[in-house]
Amino acid sequence: MLNNTEFRNSNDPIECTLQRYIDEYVKTKFLRIFKCLYGDSKDEEELYSELTGKNVHIITTMQSWEEKLTEATRDGKILVANFSTPWSGPCRSIAPTYGELADKYPSLMFLTVDVDTLAEFSTSWEISATPTFFFIKEGRQVDKFVGADKVQLPKKIAAVANATR
């Protein structure tokens, strides 16, 4: 069995992936405990809203997911779902760009799904990295984009928006 130093410095991709998940889990639990102990009044929606634009809907319940999915289908909009966490560096990095894109493309519906709050739901979407963006039309996935690439994400969203015209 590897000790902690060997585990962190391992070249084995499975061990590295496992360590990444452990680190993310510990960080998430730490932040929630810290917020509770020190009275941080900000909930997840407030944390996200600081990072995203006004046209991004924050999803922290299955009910809000179902409502937005129904609304997008009814209105004939493609739904862009960003599976994200408010504490992740890449997620925080891409959030302002995502918010700008939401403002630029009102013909699309932009959501941010908190993978910590909706862990089981996120698992059902097979999220292996955050951020992961899904493009959903009429309730079905039509495309997917993984990562915080500030050049490629706008290109992907523009292509999806242009395809709906």
ABEGO torsion letter per residue (X at the ends): XBBAAAAAABABAAAAAAAAAAAAAAAAAAAAAAAAAAGBABBAAAAAAAABBAABBBBABAAAAAAAAAAAAAAGBBBBBBBBBAABAAAAAAAAAAAAAAAABAABBBBBBBAAABAAAAAAAGBABOBBBBBBBGGBBABBBBEABAAAAAAAAAAAAAAAX
